[in-house]
């Protein structure tokens, strides 16, 4: 009985994941982008980078100017300096799994 219920639960989960992936693909095809909006526009980011590079302003002053936190400013400037493109790296468990018999 438990095996049957587990199989139903697994099937239900697979259907939910498949529906979610289909929804994300459809949204992407319509040009929708998920996630939180960027804290700084490109113009603000260019200005912040110029202020940072000039050395006349502290990071705290720049962050207060744009009403963001220092961490956000550092993160945005780092992504800007790296070309603006970010990558998601997924690490998988590489240890061999041993089946218990």
Secondary structure, DSSP 8 states (H G I E B T S, - for coil): -HHHHHHHHHHHHHHHHHHHHHHHHHHHHTT---S---SS-HHHHHHHHHHHHHSSS-HHHHHHHHT--HHHHHHHHHHHHTTS----------S------
